[in-house]
Amino acid sequence: MREIRTLSNLGIPVERTQPFLDCLADGRHHADHCPASLAGYRAAIDELTERIDALTSRRPGVYRAPARSCPSQQSRRP
């Protein structure tokens, strides 16, 4: 249960924890000491990178939106 919580805190959903649990079931002391677990981490990193890229590409439009709707109230960037 602790491993699932740790993986969840890293952004790996419960439905993707099976490779990590299989690793433990094989007798490993750590859930990430198997090739399938490492692939799970890589997939999670790839997904996070895609989400970050998508949010980053949307940011300029969000900054411009107030200026288009109310030019006298310019948006300030943090």
Helices and strands as residue ranges (DSSP letters): H 2-9, G 14-16, H 18-25, H 35-69
